[in-house]
């Protein structure tokens, strides 16, 4: 009991600090630009750390180490795909998106941008985007709540359902109160905590095993196939389709609203070079250590973890490595990872409801402070649905994240890429691409679980691949069949290159 009290004290100190940040930024939030984008005043450090913390979430400390615990370096292909995708997003998307969203009538959200990009007076883009944002963010947020439930259940042995609700309450509180600035500053702190936690756990365990050389020898003896990235846990070689599926995680970056919104919020595009270096350093080291946690844990832990319980390897190792209070500090990083992404997802989902649905179709003349209230209430509503979906403790965190990640990557990724870089893209092309991409993922995901997928292995391909490809094809075909964009649209497109915003 005394051990639990020490961990609880560490948790409470962390949670109270996060909630205090929410209260502080409550008094600095005056309008939707402040609440959704923080007034476009973020610096390089906060932008980069916030983007990566909201990206990686609890699956980096639980889902990926759990996969590596079972598969060794085979899990590293996901890390490679994610690292490449992160670099491409910062290198090619961030600067142009930051400039274009301000030139396109100071767009605050991704739906804002796509509607303003095409000078579209109809609500079609907003409707389609809001629907898919809600579908996939509810799924994504649910994965965070599942991770939170497993965290409290593993550490305190309290009922999973109570643990789920406790974590959800804290996330909702500071997202509800503080908005984007609170989320970004808590993400910055949480990103730092995640980095040091994922670094210290495998290193500490390796030293207790006698050093890195002894740890390597122990893993080689216990799991001879772990250092061959082309071998799966069942001893079979990875197929080309499976390799593509793992690397394809990188495609998802181009369509993640909660990450893209960070690019829109940075002070100036000139800050992005520095932010890219910070982000890439964080990502490469953190992902490598996440895989290392699983591999070292496979020999450090004396009691084997099976099935979805493998996703608790980081939690169990932390409990065994450190004294209760310091274990609580390290484990707060897991809660930080969960909170950072779930809060970002709640905020983007809520802004879709308030800005893209409520304001457009219910109350066009709503006052700014009333719109902020609607956004806050939407945060609560989305969270309640996500909690309901996360009530099953047997859910795999990595599988849930993979589904939502594919949904966003296929629905919005090609739409954003073509909108930023292809002058000939039209509104109808974007609509066709989003619908085809989103529906493909929803259908393909169901097909992979059917018997027919065993007959035709290509149907087991990660759903982001067919979704992304078919969405891109739909955009090109529909745009070519449509009339060319107006001079007003192309002039704005051309002005982005020369903008110094």
N, C-alpha and C positions, 0 to 999 in steps of 0.2 A: 504493500500500500504506500509506504514512504517513497518508493521509487516512482510510483505513479504521480504522487504529489509533486515531486521535483520536476517531472516532465510537464505536468499541468501548469506549474508556475512559469516555466519557460514558454509554453504555448500562450498563456494568458498575457505575458509581457509583450510577446510579439503581436498578438491579436489586438491588444489595446493600442499599441503603437500604430498599427494599420488603420484602426478605426479613428484615431485622433487625426491622422492625415486626412481622412474623409471629411471630418468636421471642419478642419482648417480650410480646405478648399471649397467647402459649402459657401463660405463668405466671400470667395473670389469668383463665384459663378453667377453671372448676371444675365446671360443670354445663351441662345443655342450654339453660337460660335464658341463661346467659352466651354459649354457643357460637352459639345461633341468634338471640338478640335483644340481646346485650350487656347483659343485666340491665335493659333499658328505661331506660338512663341517658344516651342521646345528647342533646346540645344542639342548638340550632337550626342552627348553622353546619354541623356535621358531618352532621346529618340531611339538610339540603337539598342540600349539595354531593355527599354520598354517593348520594342518590337520583338526582340528575341525571347524575352520572358513570356510575353503573351503568345508567342509561337510555340515554344517547346512544352510548356505546361507539365502536369503530373506524369504524362506518358514518358517524358524523358528520364524521370527518376524512378518510374515504376514499369511502364510498358516495355520500353526498349531494353533496360537491364533484365527484365523477365525473359524476353526473347533471347538475349545473349546468354542467359543462364542455361537455356535449353539448347541453343544452336551455336554458341561460340562466335567466331568471326563471320559466320554466315549472316548474322544480324547486322554486321558492319555495312552491308550493301545499302540498307536504309539510310544509315548515317552518311554514306558517300553521296547518295541521291539528294538528301536534304542539304548537305553542305554546298553542293553545286547549285541547287535551286536557290538557296539563300544568297549566294554570290551573284547569280544572274539577276535576282530581284533588286538587290541594292545597286548593281552596276548599270542595268539597262532601264529599269522601271522607275526607281525612286525619283531621280532628277526630273524626268519628263512629266511624271504624274504630279509632282509638287508644283511645277510651273503651270501645267495645263489646267489643274483644278482651280487655281486662282484666276487664270484668264477666262475660264468658262464660268463666269458669273459667280466667282468665289464659292465653288461647290463645297459643301460640308461633308457629304457622304458619297459613296460610290454610285448609288442611284442618282443623286444630284448631278454628279459629273457626267454620267452617260446621257441623261436627259438634256443637260445644258450643252454637251458636246455636239449634239445633233439638232439643237434649237427645236426640240420636240415639244409641242404644245399639248399632246395627248398624254394620258396617264399610263399608257401601255408598258413602257419601260419600268416605271415604278412598281406597277402591279406584279409583273413577272419577277423582278428582282426581290421584292419584299416577300413574295411567296417562298422562293427558294432560300432566301436568307433565314426565314423563320424555320423552315423544314430542317435545314442542315445545321443551323446554330442550336436549335433545341437538342438535336442529337449530339452535337459537339459539347455543349454545356453539360449534358447528361454524363458524358465520359469524365468530366472533371468532378462531378458530384460522386460518381462511382469511386474515383480515386480517393476522394475525401472520406467516403464511407469506409473503404478498406484501410485507410490510414488510422482512423480512430478505433476501428474494430481490432486491428492488429496490435496497436499500442496499449489500448486501455481495456480491450476485451468487452466493450459495451456493445449492445445490439446495433447491428449495421444500420437499421432504419433511423435510429436516433443520431448516430454519427453522421449520416447523410444530411439530416436536417440542420445539425449544428454548423457544419461547414458551409451549407447553403446560406444560412442566416448571416454569417459574417461577410460573405462575398456580396450578398444583396445589400447589406447595410452601407458599406462604404461606396459601392457603385451608385446606389440610390441617392446618397447624400452628396458625394463630392464630384461625380461625373468624370470627365476625361482627365483633368489635371490630377485628381486623386488617383485614378487608375494608373496613369503614367508614372507618377512618383512612387506609388507603391510597387509598380512593376520594376522600376529602377532598383529599389531596395531588394525586391525579391529576386531579381536577376543576379545581383551580387551574391545573395545568400545561396542561390541554386548553384552558382559557379563554384564557390568554395566547398559546398557540401558534396557535390559530385566528384570533386578533386580529392578531398580528404579521406573519404570512406575507402576507396580501393587502395590508396597509398598506405593508410593505416593497417588495413587487413594484410597487405603484402608484407609489411615490416614484421607483423606478428607471425607470419608464416616463415620468416627467416630472411626475407629480402626478395627482390624482384627475380633473381636467378632461381631461387628455391621455389618461388610461386610458379614460375614458368615451368619448371620441372614437374611440380605437383599436378598442374593442369594437363601437361603432356601425358603423364602416366594415367591420370583418372579419366581424361577425355582426349584420346589421341587425335581425334578428328577436329578438335576445336580451333586449331590454327590453320585449317584449310578452309578458306572462305567459300569454296565451291562445293563443300559437303554439307548436307542437311542433317538434322538430328537423327533421322532414321538410317543414316549411312549412305544414302543415295546421292549422286551428284545432282547439283542444281541444274534445271533445264534452262534453255534460253528464255522461255516465256516467264519463268519464275524470276530470273535475273532482271528482265525488263520490268517486271512488276515491282520489285524492290527499289530499283533505281528511279522508277517513275514517280516516287513520292516527291521528287524535286519539282515536277510539273505543277504540283498543287500550289506552290507559292504565289503564282501569278494571279490567283483568284481568291485569296484570303482577305476578306474585308477588314478584319481586326488587325492585320499586319499592314495592309496598304494604307489604312487611315493614319498610321504613324508617319509615313512619307509625306502625307498631305499637311501634317501639323508642324513640321520642322520650321524653324525661323526663316532660313533662306536655303536655297538649293546649294549654296556654296559650302554649307555645313556637311553635306552628304558624303564627301570624300572621307572626312575624319570619321563620320558615323559608320561608314562601310568597314573601315579598318577595325574599329572597336567591335562591331557586330561579328565579323568573320573570325576574329580571335576568340571571342566568346563561344561561337558555334562549334568551331573545329575542336577546341579543347574539351568542351562540355560533351559533345557527342562521342568523342573517343573515350572519355572517362565513363560515360553511361554504358558503353559496351564492356569496358573493363570491369565495372562493378559486377555485371552478370558473370563474367568469366572467372574473376577472383572468388566471387561468392560460391561458385560451384565446388570449390575445394575448401573454402574457409568454413562454410556451414556444415556441421556434422549431421544435421537432420535434413534430408532431401526435401525440396519443395516440388510439388507436382501440379500439373494443370495450370489454371489461372493463379494459383497460389505462388507460382514462380515470380509473379509481378510484385510480390512483397519482399523480394530479396534485399533491396536497399534498406527497407525498414528493419528487417530482422538483423541484418549486419550492423546497423547503427545501434540497435539495442544492445548488441553483444560487445561492441567495440568501446563504447563510451559510458561514463558515469551517467546516472539518470538525468541530471540537469543539462549536461552538455549534449546528451542524446536528444533531449527536448529541443535544444537550440538547432541542432542539425536537422531534426525531423521537422522543425518549423519551415525549413527550406522546401520540404515536400508540400506542405500546406501553402507555402508561398508560390510554388510552381502551379498548383491547382488554382489558387485564387487569381493569379496574374492572368491566366488565359480565360477562365470562366467569367471574370469581371469584364474583360474586353469583349467577349462574345455577347454577354448580356447587354452591354452598352450599344454595340452595333445593331443587335437584334431589336433593342428597344427603340433606337433611332429610326429603324426601318418602319416600325409600327407607327411612331409618332409623326415623323417627318414625311414619310413616303406613303402612308395610308391615311392616318387620322387627319392631318392637315390638308391633304389633297382632296379627300372625299367626304369628310364629315364637317370640318370646321376650317374653311379656307382663311378666315380672317382672325384666327386665334392669336391672342397676344403672346409675346415671347415667354413671359414667366409662366403662362398657362401651358405652353407647349413643353417647357421643361418639366412641369408636373406630370403631364401625360407620359413623357418619356420615362420618368421615375416609376410611375405606376406600371408601365409596360415591362420594366425590369422585374418587378415582382411577379407579374403574370407569367412571363417566360420562365422564370426560375421555378415556379410551382409545377409547370408542365415537365421541365427537365428533371426535377426531383422525382416526379411520378414515374418517368421512364427509367430512372436509375435505381429503382428499388430492388432490382434483382442483383444480389452480390456476386453471382456467378458470371456476370458480364465481363468480357475481356476489354480492358481499357484500350489496348492497342487496336483491336478490331473496330471498336466504336469510333475511335479517332480516324482510322483509315477510311471508314465509310463517309464521315462528314468531310474529311480532307479531300476526298475524290469528288464529292458533290460540289464543293466550292471551286476546286481547281478546274473542273470541266464546265461548270455553268458560267463562271465569271472570268476565268483565266484567258481563254481565247478572245472573249468580248473586250477585255481590257487591252490585250496586246494589239489587236487589230485597230481598236479605237485610238491608241497612242501612236501607232507606227504606219498604218495603211491609210493613205489619204482618200482612197476610193470607198472606204467602208461607209455603209448607210445604216440608218436606224433600223430598217427592216432586216438587214443582214444581222445586226446585233441581236434583235429579238429572236430570229430563227436560231442563231447560235446558242443563246442561253437556254431556250426551250429544249433543243435537241440534246445539248450537253447534260442538262439536269435530268431529263427524262431517261436518257441512256444510262446514267449512273443508277438511278432508282430501279430500272428494269434489270440491268446487268447484274446488280448485286443479288437480286432474287434468283437469277438463272444459275449463278455459281453454286448455289446450294442444291440444285436439282441433279437427278441422275444423268441427265443429258450431258452435263459438264464432264462426267467421267468418260463419256464416249468421244466428245470433242474437247480436248484439253485447252484449246484456245479460249474456251468460255470461262476458264478459271483465271484468265488474265485479270490483273487488278483493274477495276472498273474505271479508274481515271484515264487509262490509255485509250480505250474505245471512246469514252466520253469526250476527251480532249480532241481527238482526231475528228470525230464526227461533228463536233461543234465547230471546229475550224472550217471544215468543208462546207457546212451549212452557211457560215458567214460569207464565204467567198461566193458561193452560188447565188444566194439571195441578194447580195450586194451587186453582183454583176447583172442580175435580172432587173434590178431596181434602177431608177433614173439616177444620174450622177448627183453628188452632193452640191448644194448651192454654193455660190461664191462666198457668202458669209461664213459658211462652215469651213471651207478650205482656207480662207484667209486667217481664221483663228488657228487652224491646224499649222499653217506655215509660220505664224508669229511665235509659236512656242520655242522654236529653235533659237531665236534671237533674243528671247526674254532673259533678263538678268534677275528675276524674282528669286 
